[in-house]
Amino acid sequence: MGNLETTTRWLIFGGVGVAVIMLLAVLIVVAKYFDIWVRAFFSRARVGLLNLILMSLRKVNPRMIVDCKIMAVQAGLRGISTQALEAHYLAGGNVRRVIQSLIVAHRANIELDWETASAIDLAGRNVLEAVQTSVDPKVIDCPNPKLTGRTTLDGVAKDGIQLKAKARVTVRTNLAQLIGGATEETVIARVGEGIVSAIGSSNTHKEVLANPMLIAKTVLAKSLDSQTAFEIVSIDIADIDVGTNVGARLQADQAEADMRVARAKAEERRAQAVATEQEMKARTAENRAQVVLAEAEVPQAIAAAYKNGTLRATKK
């Protein structure tokens, strides 16, 4: 009986000890996430304590998820669940940046939902910067010396005068084309091509100098921002200068080339004349030789005629 009672007491003590340890573990876990849960509760973010614990088990940062959920709730964003935030985090996305972009779009009355914003973020684009650019358009230089190494766009009018232009393009983000749309470099290239083409279609360089906005209007009419991630707001010609007289230089080069061709043809004709002259001299020498041979045969013929009696000398 004594041993049984002792065993029973040890079992009771062991059970109590295990219960105390489990209770302490639960208290530690609760204490770790209690402040986060309290913040979520009073912010009406609706994130349960058990869900916070499970986030840690799923390798998700619960504090960051709760902070983003609180920002979304306080900003009046609807339809963004905790599971969606966790899924985007596990997919490698920047949850905080997506929520911030949605808040900016909501404040600016720009249509942007969670699915689109998260897809843009996972595509590698900075969705927050895109929304900010849509709210506050940015100005890009055309050409961009950092990308092309050139400082001006050079075009030649129909009168042969070269014009050097610089443009500033104001663009804002086209969120509908941000996924799969062309980048800023494409916009710069298209605008540059349009400016050069507009200068080239001008009858004289004076027309362009008198009204540079003709170039901007011509370029804007071509819808150069189609299939790009940006929408062109305006194109302003910042500077335009007169370059070289390309037409005169080309004419001078053509005249020099024509002169060289004429010289080459004259030299060819001279060479042919010299060759013909030498040929005639050779023929003359050949004919003279034949005459000499013929003259040498005359005495022989006369002698043969006397010998044969066919030729007699007559007395006068």
Residue pairs with C-beta under 8 A, 6 or more apart in sequence:
29 53
30 49
33 49
33 52
33 53
33 62
34 49
36 47
36 52
36 62
36 63
36 66
37 47
37 48
37 49
37 52
39 45
39 66
39 70
40 46
40 47
40 66
40 69
40 70
43 70
43 73
43 74
44 73
45 66
45 69
45 70
45 73
46 69
46 82
47 62
47 65
47 66
47 69
47 82
51 82
52 62
52 66
55 61
55 62
55 65
55 86
56 62
58 86
58 90
59 90
60 86
60 89
60 90
61 89
64 89
64 95
64 96
65 82
65 85
65 86
65 89
65 95
67 96
68 85
68 95
68 96
68 99
69 80
69 82
69 85
71 99
71 100
71 103
72 80
72 99
72 102
72 103
75 102
75 103
75 106
75 107
76 106
77 99
77 102
77 103
77 106
79 113
79 114
80 99
80 102
80 114
84 114
84 118
85 95
88 95
88 98
88 118
88 121
88 122
89 95
91 122
92 122
93 118
93 121
93 122
94 121
97 121
97 126
97 127
97 128
98 114
98 117
98 118
98 121
98 127
98 128
100 128
101 112
101 117
101 121
101 127
101 128
101 130
101 131
102 112
102 114
102 117
104 110
104 128
104 131
104 132
104 135
105 111
105 112
105 117
105 131
105 134
106 112
108 131
108 134
108 135
110 131
110 134
110 135
110 175
111 175
112 131
112 175
116 175
117 127
119 179
120 127
120 130
120 175
120 178
120 179
121 127
123 178
123 179
125 178
125 179
125 229
127 178
130 173
130 175
130 178
130 229
131 173
131 175
133 171
133 172
133 173
134 172
134 173
134 174
134 175
135 172
137 170
137 171
137 172
137 233
138 170
138 171
138 172
139 168
139 169
139 170
139 171
140 168
140 169
140 171
140 184
140 187
140 188
141 166
141 167
141 168
141 169
142 153
142 166
142 167
142 168
142 169
142 188
142 191
142 192
142 195
143 150
143 151
143 152
143 153
143 166
143 188
143 192
144 188
145 151
147 185
147 188
148 188
151 166
152 164
152 165
152 166
152 241
153 164
153 165
153 166
153 167
153 192
153 195
153 196
154 162
154 163
154 164
154 165
154 196
154 243
155 162
155 163
155 165
155 195
155 196
155 197
155 198
155 199
155 200
156 162
156 163
156 199
156 200
156 246
156 247
157 163
157 199
157 200
157 202
157 203
157 204
157 205
157 207
157 208
158 200
158 201
158 202
158 203
158 204
159 203
159 204
159 205
159 247
160 245
160 246
160 247
160 248
160 250
161 204
161 205
161 242
161 243
161 245
161 246
161 247
162 205
162 242
162 243
162 244
162 245
162 246
163 199
163 205
163 208
163 209
163 240
163 241
163 242
163 243
164 240
164 241
164 242
164 243
165 195
165 199
165 212
165 215
165 237
165 239
165 240
165 241
166 237
166 238
166 239
166 240
167 191
167 192
167 195
167 215
167 216
167 235
167 236
167 237
167 238
168 235
168 236
168 238
169 187
169 188
169 191
169 232
169 234
169 235
169 236
170 232
170 233
170 234
170 235
170 236
171 184
171 187
171 225
171 230
171 231
171 232
171 233
172 230
172 231
172 233
173 229
173 230
173 231
174 181
174 225
174 228
174 229
174 230
174 231
177 227
177 228
177 229
178 229
181 227
181 228
181 229
181 230
182 227
182 228
182 229
183 228
183 229
184 229
184 230
186 228
187 224
187 225
187 228
187 230
187 232
190 224
190 225
190 228
191 219
191 224
191 232
191 235
194 218
194 219
194 222
194 224
195 215
195 219
197 218
198 214
198 215
198 218
198 219
199 205
199 208
199 215
201 218
202 208
202 214
205 242
207 214
208 214
208 215
208 240
209 240
209 242
212 237
212 240
213 237
215 235
215 237
216 234
216 235
216 236
216 237
219 235
220 232
220 234
220 235
224 232
225 231
225 232
302 311
305 311
306 312
